[in-house]
């Protein structure tokens, strides 16, 4: 019932999620919280409750296919900035 991929904190800027199929979660496909950076690119994110949830973070997000999620594709909240 948890996110397929969850990360954040001090070392989040070194995290790279590239070319994955992320699907079938009853929660988020990717959940990022309090991350100073990170790269999320060229992934397929589908058939989750929510595709991406970014909270109080500043990741670089590009070239992802986000589709057929139950509730939302992308949620940005709490001072999040996408580069």
C-alpha positions in Angstrom: 0.0 0.0 0.0 3.1 2.2 0.0 4.7 4.1 -2.8 6.6 2.1 -5.4 9.6 4.5 -5.0 10.0 6.8 -2.0 13.0 9.0 -1.4 14.1 12.4 0.1 16.2 14.1 2.6 19.8 15.2 2.5 21.1 12.8 -0.2 18.1 13.0 -2.5 20.1 15.3 -4.9 22.2 12.2 -5.8 19.2 10.0 -6.6 18.5 9.3 -10.3 15.4 7.4 -11.4 15.8 6.7 -15.1 14.1 4.5 -17.7 11.8 2.5 -15.4 8.2 1.1 -15.6 6.6 2.2 -12.3 3.1 0.8 -12.0 0.5 -1.0 -9.8 0.9 0.8 -6.5 -2.2 1.5 -4.4 -0.4 4.7 -3.4 2.1 6.8 -5.4 4.3 5.7 -8.2 7.0 8.0 -6.9 7.0 10.0 -3.7 9.7 12.6 -3.0 9.7 14.5 0.3 12.2 17.2 1.5 14.6 16.5 -1.3 17.1 19.2 -2.4 17.4 17.7 -5.9 17.2 14.4 -7.8 16.5 13.4 -11.4 13.3 11.7 -12.5 13.5 11.1 -16.3 12.4 8.8 -19.1 10.1 6.7 -16.9 6.6 5.2 -17.5 4.5 5.9 -14.5 1.0 4.4 -14.7 -1.8 2.5 -13.0 -1.0 3.9 -9.5 -3.3 5.8 -7.2 -1.2 8.9 -8.0 1.7 9.2 -10.4 4.2 11.6 -8.8 3.9 13.4 -5.5 6.6 16.0 -4.8 6.5 17.6 -1.4 8.9 20.4 -0.3 11.4 19.4 -2.9 13.3 20.6 -6.0 13.8 17.7 -8.5 14.5 17.8 -12.2 11.7 16.0 -13.9 11.7 15.5 -17.7 10.5 13.1 -20.5 8.3 10.9 -18.3 5.1 9.3 -19.6 2.5 9.6 -16.8 -0.9 8.1 -17.6 -3.8 6.0 -16.4 -3.3 6.8 -12.7 -6.4 6.6 -10.6 -6.5 10.0 -9.0 -3.7 12.4 -10.4 -0.7 12.4 -12.6 1.5 14.9 -10.6 1.0 16.7 -7.3 3.4 19.5 -6.2 2.9 20.9 -2.7 4.6 22.7 0.2 7.0 25.0 -1.7 8.0 22.5 -4.3 9.8 23.6 -7.5 10.3 21.5 -10.6 13.4 22.2 -12.7 
